[in-house]
Amino acid sequence: MNRKTITRCASCDGFGWFEADLSGVTEECDWCGGAGYVYHEAGRDSVIPKADYAAAADELEALELERLRELGYQGVAKKPWQQRIRKDTQLGRNPYSKTDED
């Protein structure tokens, strides 16, 4: 018996959208309906209906966290003044600090 599982969309690789090469225009992935994930059953993929999102939320969150970790996300957002790329810019200054050293 085949069981319905949730897998990453093979078409958009979990992003849920595509960006045109030269124009920069984005459009939603038709294969997954913009979710980035699909139901996989009996060798076929199908869109996850919006009505199923609440029931599948925990599994979708876990799959998305796994995908983000593959992309290098470490689970903690850095404030702008903690980001190396913003050093020596206006956003690179800690607005809560009395000195620019923080």
Phi and psi in degrees as GROMACS dihedral restraints (atoms count N, CA, C in turn):
[ dihedral_restraints ]
;  ai    aj    ak    al  type     phi  dphi    fc
    3     4     5     6     1   -83.1    20    10
    4     5     6     7     1   135.8    20    10
    6     7     8     9     1  -105.3    20    10
    7     8     9    10     1   140.3    20    10
    9    10    11    12     1   -76.4    20    10
   10    11    12    13     1   120.8    20    10
   12    13    14    15     1  -120.8    20    10
   13    14    15    16     1   162.6    20    10
   15    16    17    18     1  -103.8    20    10
   16    17    18    19     1   127.4    20    10
   18    19    20    21     1  -131.7    20    10
   19    20    21    22     1   162.4    20    10
   21    22    23    24     1   -65.9    20    10
   22    23    24    25     1   138.4    20    10
   24    25    26    27     1   -63.0    20    10
   25    26    27    28     1   125.7    20    10
   27    28    29    30     1   -72.4    20    10
   28    29    30    31     1   -22.3    20    10
   30    31    32    33     1   -77.3    20    10
   31    32    33    34     1   -46.4    20    10
   33    34    35    36     1  -110.0    20    10
   34    35    36    37     1     1.4    20    10
   36    37    38    39     1    56.9    20    10
   37    38    39    40     1    34.9    20    10
   39    40    41    42     1    92.5    20    10
   40    41    42    43     1    -5.8    20    10
   42    43    44    45     1   -76.8    20    10
   43    44    45    46     1   -34.3    20    10
   45    46    47    48     1    88.1    20    10
   46    47    48    49     1    -2.8    20    10
   48    49    50    51     1  -154.8    20    10
   49    50    51    52     1   167.9    20    10
   51    52    53    54     1  -127.4    20    10
   52    53    54    55     1   151.6    20    10
   54    55    56    57     1  -118.1    20    10
   55    56    57    58     1   128.7    20    10
   57    58    59    60     1   -61.7    20    10
   58    59    60    61     1   140.7    20    10
   60    61    62    63     1   -55.4    20    10
   61    62    63    64     1   -49.3    20    10
   63    64    65    66     1  -103.8    20    10
   64    65    66    67     1   -33.1    20    10
   66    67    68    69     1   -84.0    20    10
   67    68    69    70     1   -23.6    20    10
   69    70    71    72     1    79.8    20    10
   70    71    72    73     1     2.8    20    10
   72    73    74    75     1   -72.7    20    10
   73    74    75    76     1   136.1    20    10
   75    76    77    78     1  -107.9    20    10
   76    77    78    79     1   150.5    20    10
   78    79    80    81     1  -144.8    20    10
   79    80    81    82     1   150.1    20    10
   81    82    83    84     1   -66.2    20    10
   82    83    84    85     1   144.1    20    10
   84    85    86    87     1   -70.4    20    10
   85    86    87    88     1   125.7    20    10
   87    88    89    90     1   -70.9    20    10
   88    89    90    91     1   -29.9    20    10
   90    91    92    93     1   -67.8    20    10
   91    92    93    94     1   -42.1    20    10
   93    94    95    96     1  -108.6    20    10
   94    95    96    97     1    -2.3    20    10
   96    97    98    99     1    71.0    20    10
   97    98    99   100     1    21.2    20    10
   99   100   101   102     1    90.9    20    10
  100   101   102   103     1    -1.5    20    10
  102   103   104   105     1   -80.4    20    10
  103   104   105   106     1   -27.5    20    10
  105   106   107   108     1    88.6    20    10
  106   107   108   109     1   -11.3    20    10
  108   109   110   111     1  -136.0    20    10
  109   110   111   112     1   154.3    20    10
  111   112   113   114     1  -135.6    20    10
  112   113   114   115     1   161.1    20    10
  114   115   116   117     1   -79.2    20    10
  115   116   117   118     1   138.9    20    10
  117   118   119   120     1  -123.7    20    10
  118   119   120   121     1   119.8    20    10
  120   121   122   123     1  -148.7    20    10
  121   122   123   124     1   132.9    20    10
  123   124   125   126     1    53.6    20    10
  124   125   126   127     1    39.9    20    10
  126   127   128   129     1    76.9    20    10
  127   128   129   130     1     8.8    20    10
  129   130   131   132     1  -123.9    20    10
  130   131   132   133     1   146.8    20    10
  132   133   134   135     1  -103.4    20    10
  133   134   135   136     1   145.2    20    10
  135   136   137   138     1  -144.7    20    10
  136   137   138   139     1   153.7    20    10
  138   139   140   141     1   -61.7    20    10
  139   140   141   142     1   140.1    20    10
  141   142   143   144     1   -80.7    20    10
  142   143   144   145     1   118.5    20    10
  144   145   146   147     1   -63.0    20    10
  145   146   147   148     1   142.6    20    10
  147   148   149   150     1   -56.0    20    10
  148   149   150   151     1   -30.9    20    10
  150   151   152   153     1   -64.0    20    10
  151   152   153   154     1   -21.8    20    10
  153   154   155   156     1   -89.6    20    10
  154   155   156   157     1    -8.2    20    10
  156   157   158   159     1   -57.8    20    10
  157   158   159   160     1   -43.5    20    10
  159   160   161   162     1   -61.7    20    10
  160   161   162   163     1   -42.5    20    10
  162   163   164   165     1   -70.3    20    10
  163   164   165   166     1   -29.9    20    10
  165   166   167   168     1   -98.2    20    10
  166   167   168   169     1     1.4    20    10
  168   169   170   171     1   -55.0    20    10
  169   170   171   172     1   -47.2    20    10
  171   172   173   174     1   -62.6    20    10
  172   173   174   175     1   -43.3    20    10
  174   175   176   177     1   -67.3    20    10
  175   176   177   178     1   -41.2    20    10
  177   178   179   180     1   -63.7    20    10
  178   179   180   181     1   -41.1    20    10
  180   181   182   183     1   -61.5    20    10
  181   182   183   184     1   -43.8    20    10
  183   184   185   186     1   -64.6    20    10
  184   185   186   187     1   -42.3    20    10
  186   187   188   189     1   -65.4    20    10
  187   188   189   190     1   -39.2    20    10
  189   190   191   192     1   -68.8    20    10
  190   191   192   193     1   -39.1    20    10
  192   193   194   195     1   -62.6    20    10
  193   194   195   196     1   -41.3    20    10
  195   196   197   198     1   -61.0    20    10
  196   197   198   199     1   -44.1    20    10
  198   199   200   201     1   -63.5    20    10
  199   200   201   202     1   -42.8    20    10
  201   202   203   204     1   -64.7    20    10
  202   203   204   205     1   -38.5    20    10
  204   205   206   207     1   -64.7    20    10
  205   206   207   208     1   -36.2    20    10
  207   208   209   210     1   -62.2    20    10
  208   209   210   211     1   -30.3    20    10
  210   211   212   213     1   -83.9    20    10
  211   212   213   214     1    -4.1    20    10
  213   214   215   216     1   107.0    20    10
  214   215   216   217     1    -0.7    20    10
  216   217   218   219     1   -66.6    20    10
  217   218   219   220     1   133.5    20    10
  219   220   221   222     1  -108.2    20    10
  220   221   222   223     1     4.9    20    10
  222   223   224   225     1    94.6    20    10
  223   224   225   226     1    -1.4    20    10
  225   226   227   228     1  -134.1    20    10
  226   227   228   229     1   124.8    20    10
  228   229   230   231     1   -82.6    20    10
  229   230   231   232     1   139.6    20    10
  231   232   233   234     1   -95.8    20    10
  232   233   234   235     1   141.2    20    10
  234   235   236   237     1   -69.5    20    10
  235   236   237   238     1   154.5    20    10
  237   238   239   240     1   -51.6    20    10
  238   239   240   241     1   -40.7    20    10
  240   241   242   243     1   -74.2    20    10
  241   242   243   244     1    -7.1    20    10
  243   244   245   246     1   -96.4    20    10
  244   245   246   247     1    -6.8    20    10
  246   247   248   249     1   -87.8    20    10
  247   248   249   250     1   125.8    20    10
  249   250   251   252     1   -56.3    20    10
  250   251   252   253     1   -37.3    20    10
  252   253   254   255     1   -65.9    20    10
  253   254   255   256     1   -22.9    20    10
  255   256   257   258     1   -93.5    20    10
  256   257   258   259     1     0.2    20    10
  258   259   260   261     1   -57.1    20    10
  259   260   261   262     1   138.6    20    10
  261   262   263   264     1    67.1    20    10
  262   263   264   265     1    24.5    20    10
  264   265   266   267     1  -122.4    20    10
  265   266   267   268     1   169.4    20    10
  267   268   269   270     1   -60.7    20    10
  268   269   270   271     1   -39.7    20    10
  270   271   272   273     1   -73.0    20    10
  271   272   273   274     1   -12.8    20    10
  273   274   275   276     1   -82.5    20    10
  274   275   276   277     1    -1.6    20    10
  276   277   278   279     1   -96.9    20    10
  277   278   279   280     1   134.2    20    10
  279   280   281   282     1   -74.9    20    10
  280   281   282   283     1   115.1    20    10
  282   283   284   285     1   -71.0    20    10
  283   284   285   286     1   -11.5    20    10
  285   286   287   288     1   -99.5    20    10
  286   287   288   289     1    -2.0    20    10
  288   289   290   291     1   -99.6    20    10
  289   290   291   292     1   147.5    20    10
  291   292   293   294     1   -81.6    20    10
  292   293   294   295     1   -18.2    20    10
  294   295   296   297     1  -123.1    20    10
  295   296   297   298     1   165.5    20    10
  297   298   299   300     1   -86.8    20    10
  298   299   300   301     1     6.8    20    10
  300   301   302   303     1   -78.3    20    10
  301   302   303   304     1   -25.3    20    10
